[in-house]
Amino acid sequence: MIDALPEKGVPAEQILAELHRLRGADLPTHGGRLFAYVYDPALDGLDDLAQAAHATSAHVNGLDPTAFPSLLAMENALVAAAAKLLGGDERTVGSVTSGGTESLILAVKAARDAHPSIRAPRLLIPSTAHAAFAKAAHYLRVELDVVPVKGWRADPQAMAAAVTPETVLIAASAPSYAHGVVDPIPEIAAIAAAHDIRFHVDACFGGWILPYLRRLDAARPAFDLSVPGVTSISVDLHKYAYAPKGVSILLHASEELRRPQYFAYADWPGYTMINPVISSTRSGGPIAAAVATLRSIGDTGYLDLARKTRDAVTVLASAVSRTDGVRLFAPAETSVVCLASDGVDLFVLADELAARGWHTQPQMAYADFPPTLHLTVTAAVHDTAASFGPDLADAVAAATARGPIELPPLPPLTPETVTPDLIASLADGVGLTGGDFTEMATVNTILNAAPPALREALLTGFLSFLQRPAEPPRQGNGETR
């Protein structure tokens, strides 16, 4: 364990060596073999440029744009770029946030605060909407109405039937994260407009690649601010804009719609707090890095990256379709390949693929949906996609030979029975106490069998188990607190 506060300072070379050694245990962020969490365009020199740009503004504080107008100029430039790409016009305004979750929380806040007379506001989403909407509803004390989908997409008729007088916001995905399919945005937007309700399009995941995929395939329907009834849209630049982590854009169709997003407070002896986003102090580093990334790649560059991504998706989807034991769960129509079992244990398969250098994201069963493996495809996969098929076939054969995971004997569990001691015992029993997370089939099988509330409790307990110092902090007199 690193001592973050040594008695005496440590030389820079040693510090960097320690950090590089820690990073050696991480999954590869580049190379086109990690299908979640990171987005790699495989462009030489882009990382160096982004890091240099980040350094120019790392200590700039977004709290006060009058003190640091450079950051204001960069934020406005990013918002203008997003508005141009996502169907905005001269009325469109927006804000730069730290990520998709913050963008969605703010979209919900703006809708809630636009209706102060509604004492129990409600948010209406399809069941495939991102979990960040549930987080927003929880944080903001907004009631969440979740509507089952038809196939993999939101069902406009079911959504319309779920509207109430207290509904302040309807939301849908373009595309959904789990399956990579686009909800019927024009139909749902028309429903929202007919009821005079705000409609947010969550394009955080794929909003930067969808416009370019539409250029490559004009038959794709519109999904953005150009659609009548869409009042806001969000897009993460640290996804398919390939900027470093920490930059998302929330666009509103007008200033009037954005105004309730702000928080202002003057009734205290300090400075008047005015925040367009959740954070007050914000580093300018990620924003400068995002500007540098967008300017370096450019519009034609993003079109080429979208083409490479589309081609890689086609190769991967074809490999799944011709491999016995697995099948495509949803149409591979954007940048996701989502595969389901056709006989093989998916959680064992995920471990076998990882052993061959392919890192996928297992998704648990939900309602009528079976377990699936999620593959987020980026432009970097274009150069590795051809080797995926043989490795997939080999991994399926190995997983079949191993057979399915049998649930280990477990005590009767409810969310209330999940204690730190139980989590420590379970972690030890499945081999997770040593920090080796390469064999996860048993863990995923347990989680898949658990109802959602129990799964939440188990994973919360496990994350808390991981996020603790090796030794408790000590006061100067040696007593612990």
C-alpha positions as CSV (number, residue, x, y, z in Angstrom):
1,M,0.0,0.0,0.0
2,I,1.2,3.5,-0.9
3,D,1.9,5.9,2.0
4,A,0.2,9.0,0.6
5,L,1.6,11.2,3.5
6,P,5.2,10.1,4.2
7,E,7.2,11.8,6.9
8,K,9.5,13.2,4.3
9,G,8.9,14.0,0.7
10,V,9.6,11.3,-1.9
11,P,11.6,11.9,-5.1
12,A,9.6,12.5,-8.3
13,E,11.1,9.5,-10.1
14,Q,10.1,7.1,-7.3
15,I,6.6,8.5,-7.2
16,L,6.1,8.0,-10.9
17,A,7.6,4.6,-10.8
18,E,5.1,3.6,-8.0
19,L,2.2,5.0,-10.0
20,H,3.3,3.1,-13.2
21,R,3.6,-0.1,-11.1
22,L,0.0,0.4,-9.8
23,R,-1.2,1.0,-13.3
24,G,0.3,-2.3,-14.4
25,A,-2.6,-4.1,-12.7
26,D,-5.2,-2.3,-14.7
27,L,-7.0,-3.5,-17.8
28,P,-5.6,-2.1,-21.0
29,T,-7.0,1.3,-21.9
30,H,-5.6,1.1,-25.5
31,G,-5.3,-1.6,-28.0
32,G,-8.9,-2.4,-29.0
33,R,-9.5,-5.3,-26.6
34,L,-11.4,-3.7,-23.7
35,F,-15.1,-3.4,-24.5
36,A,-16.2,-1.1,-21.6
37,Y,-15.2,1.9,-19.6
38,V,-12.7,3.5,-22.0
39,Y,-12.9,4.9,-25.6
40,D,-9.8,4.6,-27.8
41,P,-9.6,6.2,-31.3
42,A,-6.1,4.7,-31.9
43,L,-4.8,8.0,-33.1
44,D,-1.1,8.6,-32.7
45,G,-0.2,11.7,-30.7
46,L,-3.7,12.4,-29.4
47,D,-3.0,11.4,-25.8
48,D,0.1,13.6,-25.7
49,L,-1.9,16.5,-27.1
50,A,-4.7,16.1,-24.6
51,Q,-2.3,15.7,-21.7
52,A,-0.5,18.9,-22.7
53,A,-3.7,20.8,-23.1
54,H,-4.9,19.5,-19.7
55,A,-1.8,20.8,-18.1
56,T,-2.4,24.3,-19.4
57,S,-5.6,24.6,-17.5
58,A,-5.4,22.1,-14.7
59,H,-5.3,24.8,-12.0
60,V,-7.9,27.0,-13.6
61,N,-11.1,27.1,-11.5
62,G,-14.5,27.0,-13.3
63,L,-16.2,28.5,-10.2
64,D,-15.9,32.1,-11.5
65,P,-15.8,32.6,-15.3
66,T,-15.1,36.3,-14.9
67,A,-11.8,35.4,-13.2
68,F,-10.9,32.8,-15.8
69,P,-12.4,33.9,-19.1
70,S,-10.3,31.3,-21.0
71,L,-12.4,28.5,-19.5
72,L,-15.6,30.3,-20.3
73,A,-14.5,30.6,-23.9
74,M,-13.6,26.9,-24.1
75,E,-16.9,25.8,-22.5
76,N,-18.9,28.0,-24.9
77,A,-16.9,26.5,-27.8
78,L,-17.7,22.9,-26.7
79,V,-21.4,23.7,-26.3
80,A,-21.5,25.3,-29.7
81,A,-19.9,22.2,-31.3
82,A,-22.4,19.9,-29.6
83,A,-25.3,22.1,-30.6
84,K,-24.2,22.1,-34.2
85,L,-23.8,18.3,-34.2
86,L,-27.1,17.6,-32.4
87,G,-29.7,19.7,-34.2
88,G,-29.5,22.9,-32.2
89,D,-30.2,26.4,-33.5
90,E,-29.5,29.9,-32.4
91,R,-31.7,29.5,-29.3
92,T,-29.8,26.4,-28.0
93,V,-27.8,26.8,-24.8
94,G,-25.8,24.3,-22.8
95,S,-23.5,23.5,-19.9
96,V,-20.3,21.5,-19.6
97,T,-20.6,18.8,-16.8
98,S,-18.3,16.2,-15.4
99,G,-20.0,13.3,-17.0
100,G,-23.3,11.7,-18.2
101,T,-24.6,11.1,-14.7
102,E,-24.3,14.8,-13.8
103,S,-25.9,15.8,-17.1
104,L,-28.9,13.6,-16.4
105,I,-29.2,14.7,-12.8
106,L,-29.3,18.3,-14.0
107,A,-31.8,17.6,-16.7
108,V,-34.1,16.1,-14.0
109,K,-33.4,19.1,-11.7
110,A,-34.3,21.6,-14.3
111,A,-37.6,19.8,-15.0
112,R,-38.4,19.5,-11.4
113,D,-37.6,23.1,-10.5
114,A,-39.6,24.4,-13.5
115,H,-42.8,23.1,-11.7
116,P,-42.5,24.2,-8.1
117,S,-46.3,23.8,-7.6
118,I,-46.1,20.1,-8.2
119,R,-45.4,18.7,-4.8
120,A,-44.6,15.1,-5.9
121,P,-43.0,15.4,-9.3
122,R,-42.5,12.3,-11.4
123,L,-39.9,11.2,-14.0
124,L,-41.1,8.8,-16.7
125,I,-38.5,6.4,-18.3
126,P,-38.4,3.1,-20.2
127,S,-36.9,0.2,-18.3
128,T,-33.8,0.3,-20.6
129,A,-32.9,3.9,-19.6
130,H,-29.6,4.4,-17.8
131,A,-29.4,3.8,-14.1
132,A,-28.3,7.4,-13.6
133,F,-31.9,8.4,-14.0
134,A,-32.7,6.4,-10.9
135,K,-29.8,8.1,-9.2
136,A,-31.2,11.5,-10.2
137,A,-34.7,10.6,-8.9
138,H,-33.2,9.3,-5.6
139,Y,-31.0,12.4,-5.1
140,L,-33.7,14.9,-6.1
141,R,-36.7,13.1,-4.4
142,V,-38.5,12.7,-7.7
143,E,-40.8,9.7,-8.1
144,L,-39.6,7.3,-10.8
145,D,-42.0,5.6,-13.2
146,V,-40.4,2.8,-15.1
147,V,-42.3,1.5,-18.2
148,P,-41.5,-1.9,-19.7
149,V,-40.1,-1.9,-23.2
150,K,-41.3,-3.7,-26.3
151,G,-38.4,-5.8,-27.6
152,W,-35.4,-3.7,-26.7
153,R,-36.9,-0.2,-27.3
154,A,-39.2,2.1,-25.4
155,D,-42.9,1.5,-26.1
156,P,-44.5,4.8,-27.1
157,Q,-48.1,3.6,-26.3
158,A,-47.0,2.3,-22.9
159,M,-45.1,5.6,-22.2
160,A,-48.2,7.6,-23.2
161,A,-50.4,5.6,-20.9
162,A,-48.0,6.2,-17.9
163,V,-48.1,10.0,-18.1
164,T,-49.7,11.7,-15.1
165,P,-50.4,15.3,-14.1
166,E,-47.3,15.1,-11.9
167,T,-45.0,14.0,-14.8
168,V,-42.4,16.8,-15.2
169,L,-40.0,14.9,-17.5
170,I,-40.0,12.1,-20.0
171,A,-36.7,10.6,-21.1
172,A,-35.5,8.0,-23.6
173,S,-32.2,6.8,-25.0
174,A,-30.2,7.3,-28.2
175,P,-28.9,4.7,-27.9
176,S,-29.5,2.7,-24.7
177,Y,-26.3,1.6,-23.0
178,A,-27.1,-2.0,-22.4
179,H,-28.1,-3.0,-25.9
180,G,-27.0,-0.1,-28.1
181,V,-30.5,0.4,-29.8
182,V,-32.2,3.8,-30.3
183,D,-35.6,4.4,-28.8
184,P,-38.3,5.8,-31.0
185,I,-37.5,9.4,-30.2
186,P,-39.9,11.2,-32.6
187,E,-42.9,9.2,-31.4
188,I,-42.1,9.8,-27.7
189,A,-41.3,13.5,-28.4
190,A,-44.7,13.9,-29.9
191,I,-46.3,12.4,-26.8
192,A,-44.3,14.8,-24.5
193,A,-45.2,17.8,-26.7
194,A,-48.9,16.9,-26.7
195,H,-48.9,16.9,-22.8
196,D,-46.6,20.0,-22.7
197,I,-44.0,18.0,-20.8
198,R,-40.2,18.3,-21.1
199,F,-38.5,15.5,-23.1
200,H,-34.9,14.6,-22.5
201,V,-32.9,12.5,-24.9
202,D,-30.1,10.6,-23.1
203,A,-27.4,10.5,-25.9
204,C,-24.6,10.4,-23.3
205,F,-23.3,7.1,-24.5
206,G,-23.5,7.3,-28.3
207,G,-24.6,10.9,-29.1
208,W,-21.3,11.9,-30.6
209,I,-21.1,8.9,-33.0
210,L,-24.8,8.7,-34.0
211,P,-24.8,11.9,-36.2
212,Y,-21.8,10.4,-38.2
213,L,-23.5,7.0,-38.4
214,R,-26.5,8.9,-39.9
215,R,-24.3,10.5,-42.5
216,L,-23.1,7.0,-43.4
217,D,-26.7,5.7,-43.4
218,A,-29.3,8.3,-44.1
219,A,-32.1,5.9,-43.3
220,R,-31.5,6.3,-39.5
221,P,-34.2,8.4,-37.9
222,A,-33.5,11.7,-36.3
223,F,-33.0,11.7,-32.5
224,D,-31.8,15.1,-31.5
225,L,-32.9,18.7,-30.9
226,S,-34.1,18.8,-34.5
227,V,-37.0,16.6,-33.5
228,P,-40.1,18.6,-32.4
229,G,-40.7,18.0,-28.7
230,V,-37.1,17.3,-27.7
231,T,-36.3,19.9,-25.1
232,S,-32.9,18.7,-23.9
233,I,-30.2,16.3,-24.9
234,S,-26.9,15.1,-23.3
235,V,-23.7,13.8,-24.8
236,D,-20.5,12.7,-23.2
237,L,-17.3,14.0,-24.9
238,H,-15.2,11.4,-23.1
239,K,-17.0,8.7,-25.0
240,Y,-17.1,8.8,-28.8
241,A,-15.6,12.3,-29.0
242,Y,-12.6,10.5,-27.5
243,A,-11.8,13.3,-25.0
244,P,-10.2,12.4,-21.7
245,K,-12.5,11.5,-18.8
246,G,-14.6,14.2,-17.2
247,V,-16.5,16.1,-19.9
248,S,-20.2,15.9,-20.9
249,I,-22.5,18.4,-22.4
250,L,-26.1,19.1,-21.5
251,L,-28.0,21.1,-24.1
252,H,-31.4,22.8,-23.7
253,A,-33.5,24.0,-26.6
254,S,-33.7,27.5,-25.0
255,E,-32.4,29.6,-22.2
256,E,-35.9,29.5,-20.6
257,L,-35.7,25.8,-20.3
258,R,-32.1,25.9,-18.9
259,R,-32.8,28.5,-16.2
260,P,-34.1,26.1,-13.4
261,Q,-30.9,24.1,-13.8
262,Y,-28.9,26.8,-12.0
263,F,-28.4,27.0,-8.2
264,A,-27.9,30.4,-6.6
265,Y,-27.6,31.3,-2.9
266,A,-26.8,34.7,-1.5
267,D,-28.2,34.5,2.1
268,W,-24.8,34.0,3.8
269,P,-21.8,36.3,4.5
270,G,-19.6,34.9,1.8
271,Y,-19.7,35.2,-2.0
272,T,-22.9,34.7,-3.8
273,M,-22.9,31.1,-5.0
274,I,-24.1,30.7,-8.6
275,N,-23.6,27.3,-10.2
276,P,-24.8,26.0,-13.5
277,V,-23.8,22.5,-12.6
278,I,-23.5,20.4,-9.4
279,S,-19.8,21.2,-8.7
280,S,-18.6,24.6,-7.6
281,T,-14.9,24.3,-8.0
282,R,-14.1,22.6,-11.3
283,S,-10.7,22.1,-12.9
284,G,-10.3,23.5,-16.4
285,G,-8.0,20.6,-17.3
286,P,-10.6,18.2,-18.7
287,I,-12.3,21.0,-20.6
288,A,-9.1,22.2,-22.3
289,A,-8.2,18.6,-23.1
290,A,-11.7,18.2,-24.7
291,V,-11.2,21.3,-26.8
292,A,-7.8,20.1,-28.0
293,T,-9.2,16.7,-28.9
294,L,-12.1,18.0,-30.9
295,R,-10.0,20.5,-32.8
296,S,-7.3,17.8,-33.5
297,I,-9.8,15.2,-34.8
298,G,-12.2,17.5,-36.6
299,D,-15.4,16.8,-38.3
300,T,-14.0,14.7,-41.2
301,G,-11.9,12.8,-38.6
302,Y,-14.9,11.9,-36.6
303,L,-16.7,10.7,-39.7
304,D,-13.7,8.4,-40.4
305,L,-13.7,7.1,-36.8
306,A,-17.4,6.4,-37.1
307,R,-16.8,4.4,-40.3
308,K,-14.1,2.4,-38.6
309,T,-16.4,1.7,-35.6
310,R,-19.3,0.7,-37.9
311,D,-17.0,-1.7,-39.8
312,A,-15.7,-3.2,-36.6
313,V,-19.2,-3.7,-35.3
314,T,-20.1,-5.6,-38.5
315,V,-17.1,-7.9,-38.1
316,L,-17.8,-8.7,-34.4
317,A,-21.5,-9.2,-35.0
318,S,-20.8,-11.6,-37.8
319,A,-18.4,-13.5,-35.6
320,V,-21.1,-13.9,-33.0
321,S,-23.7,-15.0,-35.5
322,R,-21.5,-17.8,-36.9
323,T,-20.4,-19.1,-33.6
324,D,-22.4,-22.0,-32.1
325,G,-23.2,-21.4,-28.4
326,V,-23.8,-17.7,-28.6
327,R,-26.2,-15.3,-30.5
328,L,-26.8,-11.7,-31.0
329,F,-29.2,-10.5,-28.4
330,A,-30.1,-7.2,-30.0
331,P,-29.5,-5.7,-33.4
332,A,-25.9,-4.3,-33.7
333,E,-27.2,-1.0,-35.1
334,T,-24.9,1.5,-33.4
335,S,-21.6,0.9,-31.5
336,V,-22.6,-2.0,-29.3
337,V,-22.5,-5.8,-29.8
338,C,-24.7,-7.5,-27.2
339,L,-24.5,-11.2,-27.2
340,A,-26.6,-13.8,-25.3
341,S,-26.2,-17.5,-24.6
342,D,-27.2,-20.2,-27.1
343,G,-26.0,-22.9,-24.8
344,V,-22.8,-21.7,-23.2
345,D,-22.5,-20.2,-19.7
346,L,-21.9,-16.5,-20.4
347,F,-20.1,-15.8,-17.2
348,V,-17.6,-18.6,-17.8
349,L,-17.3,-17.3,-21.4
350,A,-16.5,-13.8,-20.1
351,D,-13.6,-15.3,-18.1
352,E,-12.4,-17.3,-21.0
353,L,-12.4,-14.3,-23.3
354,A,-10.5,-12.3,-20.7
355,A,-7.9,-15.0,-20.5
356,R,-7.5,-14.5,-24.3
357,G,-7.1,-10.7,-23.8
358,W,-10.8,-9.7,-24.6
359,H,-12.5,-7.9,-21.8
360,T,-16.3,-7.7,-22.0
361,Q,-18.9,-6.5,-19.6
362,P,-21.3,-9.1,-18.2
363,Q,-24.9,-7.9,-17.7
364,M,-27.3,-9.7,-15.3
365,A,-30.7,-11.0,-16.2
366,Y,-33.5,-8.4,-15.9
367,A,-37.2,-9.0,-16.2
368,D,-37.6,-11.0,-19.4
369,F,-34.0,-10.2,-20.5
370,P,-31.5,-13.0,-20.1
371,P,-27.9,-12.4,-19.0
372,T,-25.8,-10.8,-21.8
373,L,-22.3,-9.7,-22.6
374,H,-21.9,-6.1,-23.6
375,L,-19.2,-5.0,-26.0
376,T,-18.7,-1.3,-26.5
377,V,-16.9,-1.0,-29.8
378,T,-14.6,1.9,-30.6
379,A,-12.5,2.9,-33.6
380,A,-9.5,1.1,-32.1
381,V,-11.3,-2.2,-32.5
382,H,-11.1,-1.8,-36.3
383,D,-7.6,-3.2,-36.2
384,T,-8.3,-6.1,-33.8
385,A,-11.8,-7.2,-34.9
386,A,-10.6,-9.8,-37.3
387,S,-8.9,-11.8,-34.5
388,F,-12.0,-11.8,-32.3
389,G,-13.9,-14.5,-34.2
390,P,-11.3,-17.3,-33.7
391,D,-10.8,-16.3,-30.1
392,L,-14.5,-16.3,-29.5
393,A,-14.9,-19.8,-31.0
394,D,-12.0,-21.0,-28.9
395,A,-13.4,-19.4,-25.7
396,V,-16.9,-20.9,-26.3
397,A,-15.3,-24.3,-26.7
398,A,-13.3,-23.9,-23.5
399,A,-16.4,-22.6,-21.6
400,T,-18.5,-25.5,-22.9
401,A,-15.8,-27.9,-21.7
402,R,-15.8,-26.3,-18.2
403,G,-19.5,-26.4,-18.0
404,P,-21.8,-24.0,-16.2
405,I,-21.1,-22.5,-12.8
406,E,-23.0,-24.2,-10.0
407,L,-24.1,-21.8,-7.2
408,P,-22.0,-22.4,-4.1
409,P,-23.9,-23.1,-0.8
410,L,-25.0,-19.8,0.6
411,P,-26.9,-18.8,3.7
412,P,-30.4,-17.4,3.3
413,L,-29.7,-13.8,2.2
414,T,-31.8,-10.6,2.3
415,P,-30.5,-7.1,2.0
416,E,-30.9,-6.7,5.7
417,T,-28.6,-9.7,6.4
418,V,-25.7,-8.3,4.4
419,T,-23.1,-7.2,7.0
420,P,-19.4,-6.4,6.7
421,D,-18.5,-9.8,8.2
422,L,-20.7,-11.6,5.7
423,I,-19.2,-9.7,2.8
424,A,-15.7,-10.5,4.0
425,S,-16.6,-14.1,4.3
426,L,-18.1,-14.2,0.8
427,A,-15.2,-12.4,-0.7
428,D,-12.8,-14.9,0.8
429,G,-14.9,-17.8,-0.3
430,V,-14.9,-16.7,-4.0
431,G,-11.2,-15.7,-4.0
432,L,-11.5,-11.9,-4.1
433,T,-9.6,-10.9,-1.0
434,G,-6.2,-10.9,-2.8
435,G,-7.2,-8.3,-5.3
436,D,-7.3,-10.7,-8.3
437,F,-10.5,-10.1,-10.3
438,T,-9.7,-12.2,-13.3
439,E,-12.0,-15.2,-12.4
440,M,-15.4,-13.6,-11.9
441,A,-17.8,-16.4,-13.2
442,T,-18.8,-17.6,-9.7
443,V,-19.3,-14.0,-8.5
444,N,-21.4,-13.1,-11.5
445,T,-23.5,-16.3,-11.1
446,I,-24.2,-15.4,-7.5
447,L,-25.1,-11.8,-8.5
448,N,-27.3,-13.0,-11.4
449,A,-29.3,-15.2,-9.0
450,A,-29.8,-12.4,-6.5
451,P,-32.9,-10.2,-6.8
452,P,-32.0,-6.6,-7.7
453,A,-32.3,-5.3,-4.1
454,L,-30.1,-8.1,-2.7
455,R,-27.6,-7.5,-5.6
456,E,-27.4,-3.9,-4.7
457,A,-26.7,-4.7,-1.1
458,L,-24.1,-7.3,-1.9
459,L,-22.2,-5.0,-4.4
460,T,-22.5,-2.0,-2.0
461,G,-21.0,-4.1,0.8
462,F,-18.2,-5.4,-1.5
463,L,-17.3,-1.9,-2.8
464,S,-17.2,-0.7,0.8
465,F,-15.0,-3.7,1.7
466,L,-12.6,-2.7,-1.1
467,Q,-12.6,1.1,-0.3
468,R,-10.8,1.1,3.0
469,P,-7.2,1.6,4.1
470,A,-5.2,-1.5,5.1
471,E,-4.9,-0.1,8.6
472,P,-7.3,2.2,10.5
473,P,-6.1,5.9,10.7
474,R,-4.4,6.7,14.0
475,Q,-4.3,9.9,16.0
476,G,-1.0,11.2,17.3
477,N,-1.5,9.6,20.7
478,G,-2.0,6.2,19.1
479,E,-5.7,6.0,19.7
480,T,-7.9,4.9,16.8
481,R,-11.1,6.7,15.8
